[in-house]
């Protein structure tokens, strides 16, 4: 089946043909699918919360390949859904190209900035949440060595890595952080087997806490860490429940809130840049019954102190996206 026929079939299946109410929003998930237990699933949770609260309906589309991005966006825009929300920086180039062709459609992108008059860009200070996770890792580690496993080797994920290393080394200056990435193509987000292999390799080098910022690949990291008897740190969604008592915390990006807010605003969504950070609770470290046994009162106190100082500006976490270096290199 050709790409065009595939998209037409998808559109028919999703009810995206003529007659869709203009105010009905749409959500496009990035590669990895909406049930990736991470980034996409957080977006899905936000859409479902809006649906439950309002009784409204929305359209959704799961990407199957890089080649679909432009045609998927165009097809949705041409059917009148508004706004169109998309997850992931990989939509940035395509959205910048086509946004001007649909001036009456509002687009909302998560994880990158697209400067167009009908686009709202949502970006997160992931480094701040990762800094807090680094402090927790330093307090939990018995070996003094921890690990970071990123998905696709891009500046956005280096932002997670840099913040994590900053926080860890602030709490344990003589510690060591092992770093690996799973690839340089979008396939790096969906390779849990490789994630597990990297986790085992880091454990063999002494790591006893491993932070995974790798989408679906991270599921393999968390599983391997649990199997190997060491701790892990989840990302994007709260992943503490995947291995209760084995996941130290999760750096949660409130992608759900970004999607919920966009759907709630509807066609009135405001263009421009929205920043979600620790101060606004847009990035948090998850605390719940699943990781409660792992988090001591002392750890809670030091994390809260750092959170307060980040929010006030007393602690400045480096933004790798604006300066592609890390002060702890």
C-alpha positions as CSV (number, residue, x, y, z in Angstrom):
1,X,0.0,0.0,0.0
2,X,1.4,3.4,-0.9
3,X,1.9,6.1,1.8
4,X,-0.9,8.2,0.4
5,X,-3.3,5.2,0.5
6,X,-2.2,4.3,4.0
7,X,-2.9,7.9,5.2
8,X,-6.2,7.9,3.5
9,X,-7.1,4.6,5.1
10,X,-6.0,6.0,8.5
11,X,-8.0,9.1,8.0
12,X,-11.1,7.1,7.2
13,X,-10.6,4.9,10.2
14,X,-10.2,7.9,12.5
15,X,-13.2,9.7,11.0
16,X,-11.1,12.5,9.6
17,X,-13.1,13.0,6.5
18,X,-15.3,16.0,5.6
19,X,-17.8,17.1,8.2
20,X,-15.6,17.1,11.3
21,X,-16.5,20.0,13.6
22,X,-13.9,22.7,13.3
23,X,-13.5,22.9,17.1
24,X,-12.5,19.2,17.5
25,X,-8.8,18.9,18.5
26,X,-6.4,16.3,17.3
27,X,-3.3,14.7,18.7
28,X,-0.4,13.1,16.7
29,X,1.9,10.7,18.6
30,X,5.5,10.4,17.7
31,X,7.2,7.1,16.8
32,X,6.9,4.5,19.6
33,X,3.1,4.7,19.9
34,X,0.8,6.2,22.4
35,X,1.3,3.4,24.9
36,X,5.1,3.7,25.2
37,X,4.7,4.1,29.0
38,X,6.7,7.4,28.6
39,X,6.4,10.5,26.5
40,X,3.6,9.7,24.2
41,X,1.5,8.1,26.9
42,X,1.8,11.2,29.0
43,X,0.3,13.2,26.1
44,X,-2.5,10.6,25.8
45,X,-3.3,10.9,29.5
46,X,-3.7,14.7,29.0
47,X,-6.1,14.2,26.1
48,X,-8.1,11.6,27.9
49,X,-8.4,13.9,31.0
50,X,-9.8,16.6,28.8
51,X,-12.2,14.1,27.2
52,X,-13.4,12.9,30.6
53,X,-13.9,16.4,32.0
54,X,-15.6,17.9,29.0
55,X,-17.3,15.0,27.2
56,X,-15.6,16.2,24.0
57,X,-14.0,14.1,21.3
58,X,-10.7,14.3,19.6
59,X,-8.9,12.6,16.8
60,X,-5.6,10.8,17.2
61,X,-2.9,9.5,14.8
62,X,0.1,7.3,15.6
63,X,3.1,7.8,13.4
64,X,4.5,4.7,11.7
65,X,7.4,6.2,9.9
66,X,9.3,9.5,9.4
67,X,7.9,9.8,5.9
68,X,4.4,10.3,7.2
69,X,4.9,13.5,9.2
70,X,4.1,16.1,6.5
71,X,1.2,14.3,4.9
72,X,-0.3,13.5,8.3
73,X,-0.2,17.1,9.4
74,X,-1.6,18.3,6.1
75,X,-4.4,15.8,6.0
76,X,-5.5,16.7,9.5
77,X,-5.3,20.5,8.8
78,X,-7.4,20.0,5.7
79,X,-10.2,18.2,7.5
80,X,-10.8,21.1,9.9
81,X,-9.6,19.8,13.3
82,X,-8.3,22.6,15.5
83,X,-5.9,22.8,17.3
84,X,-3.5,20.0,16.2
85,X,-1.1,18.9,18.9
86,X,2.0,16.9,18.1
87,X,4.5,15.3,20.4
88,X,8.2,15.5,19.8
89,X,10.9,17.8,18.4
90,X,11.0,15.7,15.2
91,X,7.9,17.5,14.0
92,X,9.6,20.9,14.1
93,X,11.0,21.1,10.6
94,X,7.9,19.9,8.9
95,X,5.6,22.1,11.0
96,X,7.7,25.1,10.2
97,X,7.3,24.3,6.5
98,X,3.6,23.8,6.4
99,X,2.1,26.0,9.2
100,X,1.9,29.0,6.9
101,X,-0.3,27.1,4.5
102,X,-3.0,26.8,7.1
103,X,-3.2,30.2,8.8
104,X,-6.6,29.5,10.4
105,X,-5.4,26.3,12.1
106,X,-3.6,26.4,15.4
107,X,-0.7,24.0,15.9
108,X,0.8,23.0,19.2
109,X,4.2,21.3,19.3
110,X,5.9,19.8,22.3
111,X,9.7,19.8,22.9
112,X,10.8,22.4,20.4
113,X,10.2,25.9,19.3
114,X,8.7,26.7,15.9
115,X,8.4,30.5,15.3
116,X,5.2,30.8,13.3
117,X,2.2,33.1,14.1
118,X,-0.2,30.1,14.5
119,X,2.1,27.8,16.5
120,X,2.3,27.4,20.3
121,X,5.6,25.8,21.3
122,X,5.8,24.0,24.6
123,X,9.3,23.4,26.0
124,X,10.4,21.9,29.3
125,X,13.3,22.6,31.6
126,X,14.2,18.9,31.8
127,X,17.6,19.7,33.1
128,X,16.1,21.0,36.3
129,X,14.2,17.8,37.0
130,X,17.2,15.8,36.1
131,X,19.3,17.8,38.5
132,X,17.0,16.7,41.3
133,X,17.2,13.1,40.1
134,X,21.0,13.4,40.2
135,X,20.9,14.5,43.9
136,X,18.7,11.5,44.6
137,X,21.0,9.2,42.8
138,X,24.0,10.5,44.7
139,X,22.2,9.9,48.0
140,X,21.1,6.4,47.0
141,X,24.3,5.2,45.4
142,X,26.5,2.9,47.5
143,X,29.3,2.6,44.9
144,X,29.6,6.3,44.0
145,X,29.1,5.4,40.4
146,X,25.8,5.9,38.5
147,X,24.7,5.8,34.9
148,X,22.8,7.7,32.3
149,X,21.4,6.1,29.2
150,X,19.9,8.4,26.6
151,X,17.9,7.5,23.5
152,X,18.7,9.4,20.3
153,X,22.0,11.3,20.6
154,X,20.5,14.9,20.2
155,X,20.9,18.1,22.2
156,X,17.6,17.7,23.9
157,X,18.7,14.5,25.6
158,X,22.1,15.9,26.4
159,X,20.0,18.5,28.4
160,X,18.7,15.6,30.6
161,X,22.2,14.2,30.9
162,X,23.9,17.5,31.8
163,X,21.3,18.3,34.5
164,X,21.6,14.8,36.0
165,X,25.4,15.0,36.1
166,X,25.3,18.5,37.6
167,X,23.0,17.4,40.4
168,X,24.9,14.2,41.1
169,X,28.3,15.9,41.2
170,X,27.0,18.7,43.3
171,X,26.0,16.1,45.9
172,X,28.9,13.8,45.4
173,X,31.9,15.7,43.9
174,X,34.1,12.6,43.8
175,X,31.4,10.4,42.1
176,X,31.4,9.1,38.6
177,X,28.6,9.2,35.9
178,X,28.7,6.6,33.0
179,X,27.0,7.8,29.9
180,X,25.7,5.9,26.8
181,X,23.3,6.7,24.0
182,X,21.4,4.1,22.1
183,X,21.6,5.5,18.6
184,X,21.6,8.5,16.2
185,X,18.3,7.8,14.4
186,X,14.6,7.7,15.6
187,X,14.9,3.9,16.1
188,X,16.9,4.8,19.3
189,X,13.7,5.5,21.1
190,X,12.3,2.0,20.6
191,X,15.0,-0.5,21.4
192,X,14.4,-1.9,24.9
193,X,16.8,-4.8,24.2
194,X,19.7,-2.5,23.6
195,X,18.7,-0.4,26.6
196,X,18.9,-3.5,28.7
197,X,22.3,-4.4,27.4
198,X,23.7,-1.0,28.1
199,X,22.2,-1.1,31.6
200,X,24.0,-4.4,32.3
201,X,27.2,-3.0,30.9
202,X,27.0,0.0,33.2
203,X,26.3,-2.2,36.1
204,X,29.4,-4.2,35.4
205,X,31.4,-1.0,35.6
206,X,30.0,-0.2,39.1
207,X,26.8,1.7,38.4
208,X,24.1,1.0,41.0
209,X,21.6,3.7,39.9
210,X,20.8,4.3,36.2
211,X,18.8,7.1,34.7
212,X,17.1,6.3,31.4
213,X,16.0,9.2,29.2
214,X,15.2,7.1,26.1
215,X,11.5,6.7,25.5
216,X,10.5,3.1,24.9
217,X,14.1,2.0,25.0
218,X,14.1,3.1,28.7
219,X,11.7,0.3,29.5
220,X,14.5,-2.2,28.8
221,X,16.8,-0.2,31.1
222,X,14.4,-0.2,34.0
223,X,13.7,-4.0,33.5
224,X,17.4,-4.8,33.4
225,X,18.2,-2.7,36.4
226,X,15.5,-4.5,38.4
227,X,16.8,-7.9,37.2
228,X,20.3,-6.9,38.2
229,X,19.4,-5.7,41.6
230,X,20.2,-2.1,41.1
231,X,18.1,1.1,41.0
232,X,16.8,3.0,38.0
233,X,15.2,6.4,37.3
234,X,12.3,6.7,34.9
235,X,11.4,9.6,32.7
236,X,8.6,11.7,31.2
237,X,5.7,9.7,32.8
238,X,5.8,8.4,36.3
239,X,7.4,5.0,35.8
240,X,7.8,4.1,39.5
241,X,5.0,1.6,39.3
242,X,6.7,-0.5,36.6
243,X,9.1,-2.0,39.2
244,X,7.9,-1.0,42.7
245,X,10.8,-0.6,45.1
246,X,13.3,-0.7,42.2
247,X,12.7,2.7,40.6
248,X,14.2,5.4,42.7
249,X,12.1,8.1,41.1
250,X,10.9,9.4,37.7
251,X,11.6,12.8,36.2
252,X,8.1,13.6,35.1
253,X,7.5,16.2,32.3
254,X,3.9,17.4,32.6
255,X,3.3,16.7,28.9
256,X,-0.2,15.7,30.0
257,X,-0.8,19.3,31.2
258,X,0.5,20.8,28.0
259,X,-1.9,18.7,25.9
260,X,-4.8,19.2,28.3
261,X,-4.3,23.0,28.3
262,X,-4.1,23.1,24.5
263,X,-7.3,21.0,24.1
264,X,-9.1,23.2,26.7
265,X,-8.1,26.4,24.9
266,X,-9.2,25.0,21.6
267,X,-9.1,27.3,18.7
268,X,-8.2,30.1,21.1
269,X,-4.9,28.5,22.0
270,X,-2.3,31.3,22.2
271,X,0.7,31.2,19.9
272,X,4.2,31.7,21.3
273,X,6.5,29.8,23.7
274,X,5.3,28.2,26.9
275,X,8.0,27.1,29.3
276,X,7.4,24.4,31.9
277,X,9.9,24.3,34.7
278,X,10.4,23.3,38.3
279,X,9.0,26.6,39.6
280,X,5.7,26.0,37.7
281,X,5.7,22.2,38.7
282,X,6.0,21.5,35.0
283,X,8.9,19.2,35.8
284,X,8.9,17.1,39.0
285,X,10.5,14.1,40.5
286,X,7.8,11.6,41.3
287,X,7.2,10.5,44.9
288,X,4.6,7.8,45.6
289,X,4.0,4.6,47.5
290,X,6.0,2.7,44.9
291,X,9.3,4.4,45.7
292,X,8.5,5.5,49.3
293,X,10.8,2.8,50.9
294,X,13.7,4.1,48.8
295,X,13.4,7.8,49.7
296,X,14.7,8.7,53.2
297,X,13.6,11.8,55.0
298,X,17.1,13.2,54.5
299,X,16.9,12.6,50.8
300,X,13.5,14.3,50.7
301,X,14.8,17.3,52.6
302,X,17.9,17.8,50.4
303,X,15.8,17.5,47.2
304,X,13.2,20.0,48.5
305,X,16.0,22.4,49.4
306,X,17.4,22.1,45.8
307,X,14.0,22.5,44.3
308,X,13.4,25.7,46.2
309,X,16.8,27.1,45.2
310,X,16.2,26.2,41.6
311,X,12.8,27.9,41.6
312,X,14.3,31.0,43.2
313,X,17.2,31.1,40.9
314,X,19.8,30.5,43.6
315,X,20.8,27.3,41.8
316,X,21.1,27.7,38.0
317,X,20.9,24.5,36.0
318,X,22.7,24.7,32.7
319,X,20.5,24.7,29.6
320,X,22.3,22.6,27.0
321,X,19.9,23.7,24.3
322,X,21.2,27.3,24.5
323,X,24.8,26.3,25.0
324,X,25.9,22.9,23.8
325,X,28.4,22.4,26.5
326,X,28.0,21.1,30.1
327,X,29.8,22.9,33.0
328,X,30.8,19.5,34.5
329,X,32.5,18.2,31.4
